[in-house]
Amino acid sequence: MGQLMLQRLKLPGNFQGSVFIDKSSGERAVGCVTSSESVGGEVTGWCSRNLSHQHSDSHQLGLEPEHACVQPGDTVFILDGGPSCVRTWREEEERLRNKIRADHEKALEEAKEKLKKSREEIRAEIQTEKNKVVQEMKIREKKPLPAVPIPNLIGTHGGDPEDNDLREKRDKIKEMMKHAWDNYRIYGWGHNELRPIARKGHSTNIFGTSQMGATIVDALDTLYIMGLHDEFRDGQKWIENNLDFSVNSEVSVFEVNIRFIGGLLAAYYLSGEEIFKIKAVQLAEKLLPAFNTPTGIPWAMVNLKSGVGRNWGWASAGSSILAEFGTLHMEFVHLSYLTGNPIYYKKVMHIRKLLQRMDRPNGLYPNYLNPRTGRWGQYHTSVGGLGDSFYEYLLKAWLMSDKTDHEARKMYDDAIEAIEKHLIRKSRGGLTFIGEWKNGHLEKKMGHLACFAGGMFVLGADGSKMDKAGHYLELGAEIARTCHESYDRTALKLGPESFKFDGAVEAVAVRQAEKYYILRPEVIETYWYLWRFTHDPRYREWGWEAALAIEKYCRVSGGFSGVKDVYSSTPTHDDVQQSFFLAETLKYLYLLFSGDDLLPLDHWVFNTEAHPLPVLHLANTTLSRNPAVR
């Protein structure tokens, strides 16, 4: 090779490297040097980066990380007449071979020793190791978390309406909450959910096989803001004495994050009780093994005891789901803030960086991503199920950062622009809806879950590109109207799971399997955001219509139940009181009839399970002392 010239280069990450350019060919190689001041510095390795061809004297070597200025599989050059290497590559190769041989021989010897022992001795050794792990976990759990100043919390109480009619409506919502909670307390205490007609506990596979008290954790912040403090204390005592995450149970990472971690963090911020923070961190540690995939995209499910993860069998070719791995940011940022441990922040930022590098068909994010290969699965895009809260969390990452996370805001703006172009349409009857992109065409069907988007568009109006705030306020209002129509066109005045816009059929469910209502909150959520930003009385009117319908058709003596057919005037109940009914539906109704000073939106951001988390005002000097936040 010809004469070498040294230049400085800032490489990705924290590595400060040097670039060496071969003047004779103009090629570039990255090298690690012990002295960056001169070419005479000792060279520990060279690797090619995007070279047009390979030199004849190159060798493919696998280097251990501590030696690596090159990565395993990179092309390594021996430079004739250049700076001398600390180790020749032949020596390094031989050292690695010897190490592998020694490790292999050691493993064989250990196996031979094991075979000499009796079955009882082997069992005793295994039990000793298990006990050691348990003790280490207990020590780690007892380790106190760092003292972190709580942000200046505004609007945790109050919101009392001056109008008597509004006060009566709000009191009615509070009574509905008490009816749901009291019956769960009697018939389902400690179970994840309640079967209000059978009057016993209920659970689904998202919570695994253990009874983790999902309704208790999910309902805590709603109880607190409604002033139901006796009920709140009952829930707190159960969590202190019974909530245990050291169970052999496979849970949904997404659901456990938004319901449990989100619920515990919100309860901590509202009440200041340390137990909620401690439990949130204990659970978060149990979720971290889900990220041990080739790409860092987490598995959908993880066993809380073993840490083994996997994906849903029905997901496209073993893919992870956009709305699941994309709905961790809010909670994980707060975990890093409260613990001083940046690992949670790094996990979610890694996901973001990976997504930024990927091509998106038509600018849209497909709902499926393979965590092994890092490639998209089926090209199916939805703002409803499978996609919804990913977009929500892009916007809310920006809001929660006190509007300083411009990267998240740009990703949100770009995504919404593509959604408007390809998914949002107006029906013949003038209703604006959000369809789904499937197999290269638009399916004119909108899910109840997608109705949250009306509130999202309004929440993101301020700060939108090209000063389109008015446009997004109008778009949010149009989505709210469409979703209200989906309720108004049923016998029960409750909305179906999904509804079509096909020919003469508009905002109506066609298939029997789509006619159910399971106490979902998304439409009421959008009414609340529209009310907060416009104070148009129609949103309170529509919310009250929904509350009356829930009271009339979903209330049973043992709590509240979903219904199987909203088009039947004599509906059959599904006998499930969902935990999100207490966490979201009743909370949004209560806030709808409260003053804006209760949980004001410039100080609080709601996670996708309606758990309020405070905005982290990073300019606040008390917060900026935390290295994780910095």
ChimeraX attribute file (.defattr): number of C-alpha atoms within 10 A of each C-alpha:
attribute: neighborCount
match mode: 1-to-1
recipient: residues
	/A:1	12
	/A:2	14
	/A:3	11
	/A:4	15
	/A:5	12
	/A:6	14
	/A:7	14
	/A:8	12
	/A:9	13
	/A:10	11
	/A:11	12
	/A:12	8
	/A:13	6
	/A:14	7
	/A:15	11
	/A:16	11
	/A:17	18
	/A:18	19
	/A:19	18
	/A:20	22
	/A:21	18
	/A:22	16
	/A:23	13
	/A:24	10
	/A:25	9
	/A:26	10
	/A:27	15
	/A:28	16
	/A:29	18
	/A:30	19
	/A:31	19
	/A:32	23
	/A:33	21
	/A:34	12
	/A:35	12
	/A:36	15
	/A:37	11
	/A:38	12
	/A:39	16
	/A:40	13
	/A:41	15
	/A:42	16
	/A:43	19
	/A:44	20
	/A:45	22
	/A:46	23
	/A:47	23
	/A:48	20
	/A:49	12
	/A:50	10
	/A:51	13
	/A:52	7
	/A:53	8
	/A:54	13
	/A:55	13
	/A:56	7
	/A:57	10
	/A:58	16
	/A:59	16
	/A:60	13
	/A:61	18
	/A:62	17
	/A:63	19
	/A:64	12
	/A:65	10
	/A:66	6
	/A:67	12
	/A:68	16
	/A:69	21
	/A:70	22
	/A:71	15
	/A:72	14
	/A:73	12
	/A:74	18
	/A:75	20
	/A:76	24
	/A:77	19
	/A:78	18
	/A:79	14
	/A:80	10
	/A:81	9
	/A:82	14
	/A:83	16
	/A:84	15
	/A:85	16
	/A:86	11
	/A:87	12
	/A:88	12
	/A:89	19
	/A:90	11
	/A:91	10
	/A:92	15
	/A:93	15
	/A:94	11
	/A:95	12
	/A:96	16
	/A:97	12
	/A:98	12
	/A:99	12
	/A:100	12
	/A:101	12
	/A:102	12
	/A:103	12
	/A:104	11
	/A:105	12
	/A:106	12
	/A:107	12
	/A:108	12
	/A:109	11
	/A:110	10
	/A:111	11
	/A:112	11
	/A:113	10
	/A:114	13
	/A:115	10
	/A:116	10
	/A:117	10
	/A:118	10
	/A:119	11
	/A:120	9
	/A:121	12
	/A:122	14
	/A:123	11
	/A:124	12
	/A:125	12
	/A:126	12
	/A:127	12
	/A:128	12
	/A:129	12
	/A:130	12
	/A:131	12
	/A:132	12
	/A:133	12
	/A:134	13
	/A:135	12
	/A:136	12
	/A:137	14
	/A:138	11
	/A:139	11
	/A:140	11
	/A:141	15
	/A:142	10
	/A:143	10
	/A:144	10
	/A:145	14
	/A:146	12
	/A:147	10
	/A:148	14
	/A:149	12
	/A:150	15
	/A:151	16
	/A:152	13
	/A:153	14
	/A:154	15
	/A:155	16
	/A:156	17
	/A:157	14
	/A:158	15
	/A:159	19
	/A:160	15
	/A:161	15
	/A:162	10
	/A:163	9
	/A:164	9
	/A:165	11
	/A:166	17
	/A:167	15
	/A:168	13
	/A:169	18
	/A:170	22
	/A:171	15
	/A:172	17
	/A:173	25
	/A:174	21
	/A:175	13
	/A:176	20
	/A:177	25
	/A:178	18
	/A:179	18
	/A:180	25
	/A:181	23
	/A:182	16
	/A:183	20
	/A:184	27
	/A:185	18
	/A:186	12
	/A:187	19
	/A:188	21
	/A:189	22
	/A:190	22
	/A:191	20
	/A:192	24
	/A:193	26
	/A:194	32
	/A:195	23
	/A:196	26
	/A:197	17
	/A:198	12
	/A:199	18
	/A:200	17
	/A:201	20
	/A:202	18
	/A:203	20
	/A:204	10
	/A:205	11
	/A:206	15
	/A:207	20
	/A:208	20
	/A:209	14
	/A:210	18
	/A:211	20
	/A:212	22
	/A:213	24
	/A:214	23
	/A:215	28
	/A:216	30
	/A:217	27
	/A:218	29
	/A:219	28
	/A:220	27
	/A:221	28
	/A:222	28
	/A:223	25
	/A:224	19
	/A:225	23
	/A:226	22
	/A:227	14
	/A:228	16
	/A:229	13
	/A:230	11
	/A:231	18
	/A:232	22
	/A:233	14
	/A:234	13
	/A:235	21
	/A:236	20
	/A:237	12
	/A:238	15
	/A:239	20
	/A:240	13
	/A:241	8
	/A:242	13
	/A:243	17
	/A:244	14
	/A:245	17
	/A:246	15
	/A:247	15
	/A:248	14
	/A:249	19
	/A:250	22
	/A:251	22
	/A:252	22
	/A:253	27
	/A:254	22
	/A:255	18
	/A:256	19
	/A:257	23
	/A:258	22
	/A:259	24
	/A:260	26
	/A:261	28
	/A:262	29
	/A:263	30
	/A:264	28
	/A:265	29
	/A:266	27
	/A:267	30
	/A:268	22
	/A:269	20
	/A:270	21
	/A:271	15
	/A:272	13
	/A:273	13
	/A:274	13
	/A:275	15
	/A:276	24
	/A:277	21
	/A:278	22
	/A:279	21
	/A:280	20
	/A:281	21
	/A:282	18
	/A:283	18
	/A:284	21
	/A:285	14
	/A:286	18
	/A:287	25
	/A:288	17
	/A:289	18
	/A:290	22
	/A:291	21
	/A:292	15
	/A:293	15
	/A:294	12
	/A:295	16
	/A:296	17
	/A:297	28
	/A:298	31
	/A:299	29
	/A:300	25
	/A:301	26
	/A:302	25
	/A:303	22
	/A:304	24
	/A:305	13
	/A:306	14
	/A:307	19
	/A:308	15
	/A:309	22
	/A:310	19
	/A:311	21
	/A:312	15
	/A:313	9
	/A:314	8
	/A:315	18
	/A:316	19
	/A:317	15
	/A:318	19
	/A:319	27
	/A:320	29
	/A:321	28
	/A:322	23
	/A:323	23
	/A:324	24
	/A:325	22
	/A:326	24
	/A:327	26
	/A:328	26
	/A:329	24
	/A:330	25
	/A:331	24
	/A:332	24
	/A:333	25
	/A:334	23
	/A:335	23
	/A:336	20
	/A:337	24
	/A:338	22
	/A:339	20
	/A:340	18
	/A:341	17
	/A:342	17
	/A:343	16
	/A:344	23
	/A:345	21
	/A:346	15
	/A:347	19
	/A:348	23
	/A:349	15
	/A:350	14
	/A:351	19
	/A:352	19
	/A:353	10
	/A:354	13
	/A:355	17
	/A:356	12
	/A:357	8
	/A:358	12
	/A:359	12
	/A:360	14
	/A:361	11
	/A:362	10
	/A:363	15
	/A:364	22
	/A:365	25
	/A:366	21
	/A:367	26
	/A:368	25
	/A:369	25
	/A:370	23
	/A:371	24
	/A:372	16
	/A:373	11
	/A:374	17
	/A:375	14
	/A:376	21
	/A:377	18
	/A:378	17
	/A:379	18
	/A:380	21
	/A:381	25
	/A:382	25
	/A:383	29
	/A:384	22
	/A:385	18
	/A:386	20
	/A:387	24
	/A:388	24
	/A:389	28
	/A:390	24
	/A:391	23
	/A:392	24
	/A:393	25
	/A:394	24
	/A:395	24
	/A:396	28
	/A:397	23
	/A:398	21
	/A:399	25
	/A:400	25
	/A:401	19
	/A:402	17
	/A:403	18
	/A:404	14
	/A:405	16
	/A:406	14
	/A:407	13
	/A:408	21
	/A:409	23
	/A:410	16
	/A:411	17
	/A:412	22
	/A:413	18
	/A:414	14
	/A:415	18
	/A:416	19
	/A:417	15
	/A:418	16
	/A:419	22
	/A:420	12
	/A:421	13
	/A:422	18
	/A:423	22
	/A:424	20
	/A:425	17
	/A:426	13
	/A:427	17
	/A:428	13
	/A:429	12
	/A:430	11
	/A:431	18
	/A:432	21
	/A:433	28
	/A:434	26
	/A:435	25
	/A:436	22
	/A:437	21
	/A:438	14
	/A:439	11
	/A:440	8
	/A:441	12
	/A:442	17
	/A:443	17
	/A:444	19
	/A:445	20
	/A:446	27
	/A:447	25
	/A:448	21
	/A:449	20
	/A:450	23
	/A:451	30
	/A:452	28
	/A:453	25
	/A:454	28
	/A:455	30
	/A:456	23
	/A:457	26
	/A:458	24
	/A:459	24
	/A:460	21
	/A:461	21
	/A:462	14
	/A:463	13
	/A:464	17
	/A:465	13
	/A:466	6
	/A:467	11
	/A:468	12
	/A:469	18
	/A:470	13
	/A:471	14
	/A:472	21
	/A:473	22
	/A:474	15
	/A:475	22
	/A:476	27
	/A:477	23
	/A:478	18
	/A:479	25
	/A:480	28
	/A:481	21
	/A:482	23
	/A:483	30
	/A:484	24
	/A:485	18
	/A:486	25
	/A:487	24
	/A:488	18
	/A:489	18
	/A:490	20
	/A:491	15
	/A:492	24
	/A:493	21
	/A:494	32
	/A:495	32
	/A:496	30
	/A:497	22
	/A:498	24
	/A:499	24
	/A:500	21
	/A:501	24
	/A:502	15
	/A:503	9
	/A:504	9
	/A:505	14
	/A:506	23
	/A:507	28
	/A:508	25
	/A:509	27
	/A:510	16
	/A:511	10
	/A:512	11
	/A:513	12
	/A:514	18
	/A:515	22
	/A:516	23
	/A:517	23
	/A:518	23
	/A:519	24
	/A:520	20
	/A:521	24
	/A:522	22
	/A:523	31
	/A:524	30
	/A:525	28
	/A:526	28
	/A:527	30
	/A:528	23
	/A:529	25
	/A:530	27
	/A:531	20
	/A:532	20
	/A:533	15
	/A:534	13
	/A:535	12
	/A:536	12
	/A:537	10
	/A:538	12
	/A:539	24
	/A:540	20
	/A:541	12
	/A:542	18
	/A:543	23
	/A:544	19
	/A:545	17
	/A:546	22
	/A:547	21
	/A:548	16
	/A:549	16
	/A:550	21
	/A:551	15
	/A:552	11
	/A:553	21
	/A:554	24
	/A:555	19
	/A:556	16
	/A:557	11
	/A:558	23
	/A:559	25
	/A:560	33
	/A:561	27
	/A:562	24
	/A:563	25
	/A:564	21
	/A:565	26
	/A:566	26
	/A:567	21
	/A:568	13
	/A:569	11
	/A:570	12
	/A:571	17
	/A:572	16
	/A:573	21
	/A:574	19
	/A:575	23
	/A:576	23
	/A:577	27
	/A:578	22
	/A:579	23
	/A:580	22
	/A:581	24
	/A:582	28
	/A:583	26
	/A:584	24
	/A:585	24
	/A:586	24
	/A:587	26
	/A:588	26
	/A:589	25
	/A:590	24
	/A:591	24
	/A:592	25
	/A:593	25
	/A:594	20
	/A:595	17
	/A:596	18
	/A:597	15
	/A:598	17
	/A:599	24
	/A:600	15
	/A:601	19
	/A:602	12
	/A:603	20
	/A:604	21
	/A:605	22
	/A:606	19
	/A:607	23
	/A:608	22
	/A:609	22
	/A:610	25
	/A:611	27
	/A:612	24
	/A:613	25
	/A:614	26
	/A:615	24
	/A:616	24
	/A:617	18
	/A:618	19
	/A:619	9
	/A:620	11
	/A:621	9
	/A:622	14
	/A:623	20
	/A:624	14
	/A:625	13
	/A:626	20
	/A:627	12
	/A:628	20
	/A:629	18
	/A:630	10
